[in-house]
Amino acid sequence: MEKAWTERMSGGTGFVAALDQSGGSTPKALAMYGVPESAYSSDQEMFDLMHEFRSRLITAPGFTGERILGAILFEQTMDRDIEGTPAPRYLWEQKSVVPFVKVDEGLAPEADGVRLMKPFTKLPAVLERAVERQVFGTKMRSFISRADAGGIAAILDQQFAYARQILDAGLVPILEPEVDIESPEKARSEQLLKQGFIDRLGDVPDGQRVMLKLSIPTEDDLYLDLIRHPKVLRVVALSGGYSREEAVTRLARNHRLIASFSRAFTEGLERDQDDEVFDRILDTSIAEIYAASTT
């Protein structure tokens, strides 16, 4: 499977669905889906409702490998079943979609214009389960607010340090240092980020590659050098708060950059929609994001 997964992620046509909302972002995702916080009284009930939503997405007719290359799961989703099959296996065996799992544990407070990831407290155990459950790779997110060279260097050093552990476990890490789309220093931050990646990618061991998940750049095609880098399997873009319409418009101007949207992917979907309406709206979203990812 690993060879098939690698070939699919490196050269396949489509995009990556981000279904990895964690404890902090789940209430907002559920609210967008039409489920208010008053509908649940515990974290367990909240996560059960979110799993119901993710299962509905994944089992929808339009959610297939024809247009979706991979899907990033929340850790709890990796440990749950969909229609009686472990979620990662269901994705690959029933949908031909490559499974990933989010492994970071949230963001630390801001310092030097960035938010590092909180120290990982359970990474070896999560990686062991990911391998057992037939997951291809991982994702971890940091956040950049300002073009502070020291802060951005600290983010990249942390991302690459954890990436080495993930590679050693036989998984492909997605490094996601998100740049705030509202930052007045977004363009400069992206230039520093790009150079920081170029400076560090050479240290990735021979025969191994990483993936990058980046905000859609202010300067079109800024990341082409990273997309072409021999140590990079694929570069995907997050929507970062843009509406789907704006996100796909911006994405389409960047050659070979593909989507990995979350909020923009599920925009317009609501729990009380019947399956016909839900599936139609989802199919439209998939079609638009696929088109922007293959321009």
WOWOWO-V229981 format. One line per field, one symbol per residue. psi: psi as a letter, one per 40 degrees, with the letter a starting at -180 (. if undefined). burial: I if it has 24 or more other ideal C-beta (glycine too) atoms within 12 Angstrom, else O. A space follows every 50 residues. Layout:
psi=???
burial=???
This chain:
psi=ddddddddddeihaihhhffhaddedddddddeehideeieidddddddd ddddddddeidegiedehdihhiiddddeiihfehhddddddddefhhhi hheifiiiihhfeihiiihhefddddddddddefidaiihhihhdighdd ddddddddddddddddddeeihhhhgghhheehefddddddddddddddd deehiheiiiihhiihidhhfdeddddeheehdihihideeiiddddddd deehhehiigicdddehehideiiddddddddddddddddddee.
burial=OOOOIIOIIIOIOIIIIIIIIIOOIIIOIIIIIOIOOOOOOOOOOIIOII IOIIIIIIIIOIIIIOIIIIIIIIIIIIOIOIOOOIIIIIIIOIIIIIII IIIIOOIOOOOOIIIIIOOIOOIOOIIOIIIOIIIIIIIIIIIIIIIIOO IIIIIIIIIIIIIOOIIOIOIIIIIIIIIIIOIOIIOIIIIIIIOIIIOI IOOIOOOIIIIIIIIIIIOOIIIOOIIOIOIIIIIIIIIIIIOIOOIIOI IIOIOIIIIIIIIIIIIOIOIOOOOOOIOOIIIIIIOIIIOIIIO
